[in-house]
Amino acid sequence: MNGVPAEASVNDVELKLLVEAIYHAYHYDFRRYARASLRRRLHAAMVRFDCQTLSQLQGRLLHESDVFAELLEYLTVQVSDMFRDPSYFRALREKVVPLLRTYPSLKIWIAGCSSGEEAYSMAILLREEGLLDRSLIYATDINPNALRRAEAGIYDAAKVADFTRNHHLSGGRSSLSDYYSAAYDRVIFDKNLRRNIVFSDHSLATDSVFAEMQLVSCRNVLIYFDRELQSRALDLFHESLCRKGFLGIGLRESLRFSSHADSFVEVSREDRIYQKADLR
Amino acid sequence: MSLHFDHPIEAIAIGASTGGVEALTRVLPALPADTRASVFVVLHLPRERASLLVDVFAPRCKLPVREVHDKDPIAPGTIYFAPPEYHLLIDDGPQLALSMDEPVEFSRPSVSVLFETAAAAYGDRLLALLLTGAGRDGAAGMQAVQRAGGITVVQQPASARMPQMPEAALDRISADHVLTLDEIMTMFAALPRAGRA
């Protein structure tokens, strides 16, 4: 009889079992998430749920009704900003919008929208460019609470100074304050922006293509996936884009794990904006 | 300063904050061209200046200097800087990974996030070095490195431009080495030959 295995390898076994348990019991698939981030988030959850081991956490999430919903917050929630990386939005205005104008109607997919900041940023940009009325923005995420927050469009007033600065740097032609009203320590974004946004549940790990898009923006989501899941997500984007459709990803992300990497051409290398090649 | 390691050092993780550019400008060029270890650096900087890191350090260093992109493979004898606004993690493989999770100890990138994940990936084949800085980032990470059997080196607080970060680590662990920058440079110069049994 051997002794117990080393702590690190026990943690690995527990992590694999935990993500399997979540998949089988709740149908959320974290099995192909990058391990180091997942491990850190689960350790934060262990502290919150007062568990000594991941096995204990697994027991609780399988047997207690409220645990998984809260755990999902730990596993998925990201902090975001409006017009994060202003140069990305500037490049969209300068290099992508002129081509979007040529379409009579537009479908745009914000994949992994979290609490909605990027969806509202995109809606404001399209309004400024006179394209919002002919656009439908699909903003998707796997976390139902994040989608509810996104739909509410309410943000901490303390973040508005950063949002405003980013919006200005992105080439914004209007004042950001035209789009929200302030109350106490919160701001709420204009309902009219939301008329053209559909917030909905969609998993890049398990769901498939749902519409043909002219633009897909998925930023700082792929970094949480391993190479195989990155490849699945990028293939979904490729499949959902129309001929000559555009794809934007995070500034430190790449297309190299996609089986279609060669069929995208760079529109702005610095800003990670690509166009699906016109294959004849 | 002589070093005796039982086994080769595969990775060096370095954390620095205020005063870090000057400290790294001395320490990183001391790594010889035949260094086998991969070197990971988290340096807290104002956002606007951070992306100049490669331009600043590459001409001074004998090893190639890169700013990390997600899922980059890890090459030996290469210096990797965390990009501005992202945590740098060492993932299973090992390979490089980034995250936009919340700041840790008010910092993103965070030294502790790098140290903890590097400790998990490299165990006793890691050397972690904590340099000058205000705040407490890196202390928890140093503890993780020590627990995993890695070598812990802390800049001697009195010799640091800002002693708080080294002191915070020394409050939590008894470091293997507490050194001045000159001593760290000597240690780095001897590294390719240290640990070769």
Boltz contact constraints between the chains, C-beta under 6 A:
constraints:
  - contact:
      token1: [A, 34]
      token2: [B, 91]
      max_distance: 6.0
  - contact:
      token1: [A, 34]
      token2: [B, 97]
      max_distance: 6.0
  - contact:
      token1: [A, 35]
      token2: [B, 91]
      max_distance: 6.0
  - contact:
      token1: [A, 35]
      token2: [B, 92]
      max_distance: 6.0
  - contact:
      token1: [A, 36]
      token2: [B, 89]
      max_distance: 6.0
  - contact:
      token1: [A, 36]
      token2: [B, 91]
      max_distance: 6.0
  - contact:
      token1: [A, 36]
      token2: [B, 97]
      max_distance: 6.0
  - contact:
      token1: [A, 36]
      token2: [B, 117]
      max_distance: 6.0
  - contact:
      token1: [A, 37]
      token2: [B, 99]
      max_distance: 6.0
  - contact:
      token1: [A, 78]
      token2: [B, 100]
      max_distance: 6.0
  - contact:
      token1: [A, 79]
      token2: [B, 102]
      max_distance: 6.0
  - contact:
      token1: [A, 220]
      token2: [B, 100]
      max_distance: 6.0
  - contact:
      token1: [A, 223]
      token2: [B, 70]
      max_distance: 6.0
  - contact:
      token1: [A, 223]
      token2: [B, 98]
      max_distance: 6.0
  - contact:
      token1: [A, 252]
      token2: [B, 69]
      max_distance: 6.0
  - contact:
      token1: [A, 252]
      token2: [B, 70]
      max_distance: 6.0
  - contact:
      token1: [A, 252]
      token2: [B, 83]
      max_distance: 6.0
  - contact:
      token1: [A, 252]
      token2: [B, 98]
      max_distance: 6.0
  - contact:
      token1: [A, 253]
      token2: [B, 70]
      max_distance: 6.0
